[in-house]
Amino acid sequence: QKGGTMSSTKKSEVILAVLAYSFCSGSLVLVNKLILHYLPYPSLVIAVQLLATLAFILGATTFGFLEVDPLMWDCVVPYLAYTVAFSLGVFCNMKSLTLSNVETIIVFRALAPFLVSILDALFLGRQWPSARSWGGLSLIVLGALGYALTDEKFQSQGMNAYFWPTLYL
């Protein structure tokens, strides 16, 4: 790597990581929407998914495929607020999937970088986005506004149609 440019191997790894993340994230939204269509109980679906994750971790640990550090309460306590916030976010996402269409969820997720950029600068003292980044973020916001103006649920229900997706953000 010379002059701060990325090697082609590194670029390929980044592209593959972005594509894999996008595939997993998109698939999860669609699978959860399908599950919630047949089993409209967001809390139950979340509980089953978390229990399955726990069972996977315990099984992988038991059979030596995974090494997990023991829980230490002095490390757990500082993360409790984050855990509660994460759980509320997951619940809001599931309620959104129950009451909204997938397109609405995707549009609201696309707004997250805009909010994170502003909140990072305000509360963490990070640098404000560059002019180029503001341009990209503004296009995302304009696209979301265009979606809202043509969304039938928004036309008939107003902001009530976006209550859970807004909380998810």
C-alpha positions as CSV (number, residue, x, y, z in Angstrom):
1,Q,0.0,0.0,0.0
2,K,1.5,3.3,-1.1
3,G,0.1,6.7,-0.6
4,G,-2.8,5.5,1.5
5,T,-4.5,3.7,-1.3
6,M,-6.1,0.3,-0.7
7,S,-4.7,-2.8,-2.4
8,S,-7.0,-4.7,-4.8
9,T,-7.1,-7.6,-2.3
10,K,-8.2,-5.3,0.5
11,K,-10.8,-3.7,-1.8
12,S,-12.1,-7.1,-2.7
13,E,-12.4,-8.0,1.0
14,V,-14.2,-4.8,1.8
15,I,-16.6,-5.3,-1.1
16,L,-17.3,-8.9,-0.1
17,A,-17.9,-7.8,3.5
18,V,-20.4,-5.1,2.4
19,L,-22.2,-7.5,0.1
20,A,-22.3,-10.3,2.8
21,Y,-23.6,-7.8,5.4
22,S,-26.3,-6.5,3.0
23,F,-27.4,-10.0,2.0
24,C,-27.7,-11.1,5.7
25,S,-29.4,-7.9,6.8
26,G,-31.9,-7.9,3.9
27,S,-32.6,-11.6,4.3
28,L,-33.2,-11.2,8.0
29,V,-35.8,-8.5,7.4
30,L,-37.6,-10.6,4.8
31,V,-37.5,-13.8,7.0
32,N,-38.7,-11.9,10.0
33,K,-41.5,-10.3,8.0
34,L,-42.6,-13.7,6.8
35,I,-42.4,-15.2,10.3
36,L,-44.4,-12.3,11.7
37,H,-47.1,-12.7,9.0
38,Y,-47.8,-16.3,10.3
39,L,-46.9,-15.7,13.9
40,P,-47.9,-12.0,14.8
41,Y,-46.3,-12.0,18.2
42,P,-43.0,-9.9,18.0
43,S,-42.0,-10.6,21.6
44,L,-42.3,-14.4,21.1
45,V,-40.4,-14.3,17.9
46,I,-37.6,-12.3,19.5
47,A,-37.5,-14.7,22.5
48,V,-37.3,-17.8,20.3
49,Q,-34.5,-16.2,18.2
50,L,-32.5,-15.2,21.2
51,L,-33.0,-18.6,22.9
52,A,-31.8,-20.3,19.6
53,T,-28.7,-18.1,19.6
54,L,-28.0,-19.0,23.2
55,A,-28.5,-22.7,22.5
56,F,-26.1,-22.4,19.5
57,I,-23.4,-20.7,21.7
58,L,-23.8,-23.2,24.5
59,G,-23.6,-26.1,22.0
60,A,-20.6,-24.7,20.3
61,T,-18.9,-24.1,23.6
62,T,-19.8,-27.6,24.9
63,F,-18.3,-29.3,21.8
64,G,-15.2,-27.1,21.8
65,F,-15.9,-25.1,18.6
66,L,-16.1,-21.9,20.5
67,E,-14.4,-20.4,23.6
68,V,-16.6,-18.2,25.7
69,D,-15.3,-16.2,28.7
70,P,-17.4,-16.6,31.9
71,L,-19.7,-13.8,32.9
72,M,-18.3,-11.4,35.4
73,W,-20.8,-9.1,36.9
74,D,-18.4,-6.2,37.2
75,C,-18.2,-6.3,33.3
76,V,-21.9,-7.1,32.8
77,V,-23.3,-4.2,34.8
78,P,-21.9,-1.3,32.6
79,Y,-23.5,-3.0,29.5
80,L,-27.0,-3.4,31.0
81,A,-28.2,0.0,29.7
82,Y,-26.8,-0.9,26.2
83,T,-28.5,-4.3,26.4
84,V,-31.9,-2.8,27.3
85,A,-31.5,-0.2,24.5
86,F,-30.6,-3.0,22.1
87,S,-33.6,-5.1,23.2
88,L,-35.9,-2.1,22.8
89,G,-34.5,-1.5,19.3
90,V,-35.1,-5.1,18.3
91,F,-38.6,-5.0,19.7
92,C,-39.4,-1.7,17.8
93,N,-38.0,-3.3,14.6
94,M,-40.3,-6.3,15.0
95,K,-43.3,-4.1,15.7
96,S,-42.4,-2.1,12.6
97,L,-42.3,-5.3,10.6
98,T,-45.6,-6.3,12.0
99,L,-47.4,-3.1,11.2
100,S,-45.4,-1.7,8.2
101,N,-44.2,-3.0,4.9
102,V,-40.6,-4.0,4.2
103,E,-40.0,-0.9,2.0
104,T,-40.8,1.4,4.9
105,I,-38.4,-0.4,7.2
106,I,-35.6,-0.2,4.6
107,V,-36.2,3.6,4.1
108,F,-36.0,4.2,7.8
109,R,-32.9,2.1,8.1
110,A,-31.4,4.2,5.3
111,L,-31.9,7.3,7.5
112,A,-29.7,5.9,10.3
113,P,-26.4,7.2,8.9
114,F,-27.8,10.7,8.7
115,L,-28.8,10.7,12.4
116,V,-25.6,9.0,13.5
117,S,-23.5,11.6,11.7
118,I,-25.3,14.4,13.5
119,L,-25.4,12.7,16.9
120,D,-21.7,11.7,16.7
121,A,-20.7,15.3,16.1
122,L,-23.0,16.7,18.8
123,F,-22.4,14.2,21.6
124,L,-19.1,12.5,20.9
125,G,-17.2,15.5,19.5
126,R,-16.5,13.8,16.2
127,Q,-15.9,15.7,13.0
128,W,-19.0,16.8,11.0
129,P,-19.5,15.1,7.6
130,S,-17.7,16.6,4.7
131,A,-19.5,18.5,1.9
132,R,-19.5,15.3,-0.2
133,S,-20.9,13.3,2.7
134,W,-23.6,15.9,3.3
135,G,-24.5,15.6,-0.3
136,G,-24.9,11.8,-0.1
137,L,-26.8,12.1,3.2
138,S,-29.1,14.8,1.8
139,L,-29.9,12.5,-1.1
140,I,-30.9,9.8,1.3
141,V,-33.2,12.2,3.2
142,L,-34.7,13.5,0.0
143,G,-35.4,9.9,-1.1
144,A,-37.0,9.1,2.3
145,L,-39.2,12.2,2.0
146,G,-40.2,11.2,-1.6
147,Y,-41.1,7.8,-0.3
148,A,-43.2,9.2,2.6
149,L,-45.1,11.5,0.2
150,T,-46.1,8.6,-2.0
151,D,-46.7,6.0,0.7
152,E,-50.3,5.0,1.0
153,K,-50.2,4.4,4.7
154,F,-48.6,7.8,5.3
155,Q,-51.2,9.4,3.1
156,S,-54.1,7.8,5.1
157,Q,-52.6,7.6,8.6
158,G,-50.0,10.5,8.7
159,M,-47.1,10.1,11.2
160,N,-49.0,7.4,13.0
161,A,-48.0,5.0,10.2
162,Y,-44.4,5.7,11.1
163,F,-44.6,5.5,14.9
164,W,-42.7,2.2,15.3
165,P,-40.2,2.7,12.5
166,T,-39.3,6.1,14.1
167,L,-38.8,4.6,17.5
168,Y,-36.6,1.9,15.8
169,L,-34.4,4.7,14.6
